[in-house]
Amino acid sequence: MENPARRADAKFGADVTFHTKPALARAKQKRALAAKLRIRWVTGDEVYGQDAILRGRLAEQR
C-alpha cells in the first residue's frame, strides 16, 4: 500500500517502486549472467524457493 507521507519521510522518490525479494533476486541473476559471471551456488530462504521463475532459471543454468 502506498503511503506518501512515509515515503517522503524516508526520502524515497516517486520513481522508486516496490519489488518482492524473489523479483530482486531475478534481476540480480539477470545482471550477473549478462556480465558473464558464473553462478556456482545460490542460497535463500523459503521465499526464494517458492518462486518458480527464479528456481527455473537457476535450474537452466545448473
C-alpha beads as a LAMMPS data file, in Angstrom:
LAMMPS data file: protein, C-alpha beads

62 atoms
61 bonds

1 atom types
1 bond types

-500.0 500.0 xlo xhi
-500.0 500.0 ylo yhi
-500.0 500.0 zlo zhi

Masses

1 110.0

Atoms # bond

1 1 1 0.000 0.000 0.000
2 1 1 1.269 3.449 -0.847
3 1 1 1.867 5.867 1.996
4 1 1 3.031 9.243 0.588
5 1 1 3.911 10.693 3.998
6 1 1 6.050 7.689 4.911
7 1 1 7.772 7.758 1.502
8 1 1 8.532 11.455 1.971
9 1 1 9.919 10.853 5.474
10 1 1 12.174 8.113 4.087
11 1 1 13.153 10.364 1.154
12 1 1 12.004 7.841 -1.452
13 1 1 11.069 9.452 -4.740
14 1 1 8.094 8.527 -6.883
15 1 1 10.432 6.631 -9.241
16 1 1 11.249 4.035 -6.549
17 1 1 8.909 1.057 -6.801
18 1 1 8.321 -1.964 -4.614
19 1 1 9.696 -5.348 -5.699
20 1 1 9.453 -8.666 -3.894
21 1 1 12.609 -10.423 -2.685
22 1 1 12.383 -13.033 -5.476
23 1 1 11.931 -10.287 -8.102
24 1 1 15.067 -8.564 -6.807
25 1 1 16.934 -11.887 -6.918
26 1 1 15.806 -12.482 -10.519
27 1 1 17.070 -9.025 -11.509
28 1 1 20.436 -9.679 -9.827
29 1 1 20.688 -13.060 -11.535
30 1 1 19.929 -11.497 -14.920
31 1 1 22.634 -8.833 -14.425
32 1 1 25.178 -11.436 -13.291
33 1 1 24.534 -13.609 -16.334
34 1 1 24.707 -10.592 -18.669
35 1 1 28.100 -9.775 -17.128
36 1 1 29.149 -13.380 -17.884
37 1 1 29.650 -14.173 -14.209
38 1 1 29.435 -17.835 -13.365
39 1 1 26.977 -18.572 -10.586
40 1 1 28.435 -21.506 -8.662
41 1 1 25.896 -21.732 -5.842
42 1 1 22.825 -19.976 -4.541
43 1 1 21.277 -19.842 -1.115
44 1 1 17.988 -18.402 0.044
45 1 1 15.088 -18.907 2.371
46 1 1 11.687 -20.372 1.548
47 1 1 10.513 -17.123 -0.052
48 1 1 13.042 -17.589 -2.842
49 1 1 12.443 -21.319 -3.086
50 1 1 8.740 -20.834 -3.723
51 1 1 9.412 -18.619 -6.762
52 1 1 9.007 -20.903 -9.790
53 1 1 10.594 -18.430 -12.212
54 1 1 13.723 -17.997 -10.112
55 1 1 14.025 -21.754 -9.483
56 1 1 13.512 -22.485 -13.191
57 1 1 16.175 -20.018 -14.283
58 1 1 18.621 -21.415 -11.754
59 1 1 17.901 -24.971 -12.913
60 1 1 18.555 -23.936 -16.529
61 1 1 21.980 -22.639 -15.509
62 1 1 22.700 -25.793 -13.481

Bonds

1 1 1 2
2 1 2 3
3 1 3 4
4 1 4 5
5 1 5 6
6 1 6 7
7 1 7 8
8 1 8 9
9 1 9 10
10 1 10 11
11 1 11 12
12 1 12 13
13 1 13 14
14 1 14 15
15 1 15 16
16 1 16 17
17 1 17 18
18 1 18 19
19 1 19 20
20 1 20 21
21 1 21 22
22 1 22 23
23 1 23 24
24 1 24 25
25 1 25 26
26 1 26 27
27 1 27 28
28 1 28 29
29 1 29 30
30 1 30 31
31 1 31 32
32 1 32 33
33 1 33 34
34 1 34 35
35 1 35 36
36 1 36 37
37 1 37 38
38 1 38 39
39 1 39 40
40 1 40 41
41 1 41 42
42 1 42 43
43 1 43 44
44 1 44 45
45 1 45 46
46 1 46 47
47 1 47 48
48 1 48 49
49 1 49 50
50 1 50 51
51 1 51 52
52 1 52 53
53 1 53 54
54 1 54 55
55 1 55 56
56 1 56 57
57 1 57 58
58 1 58 59
59 1 59 60
60 1 60 61
61 1 61 62
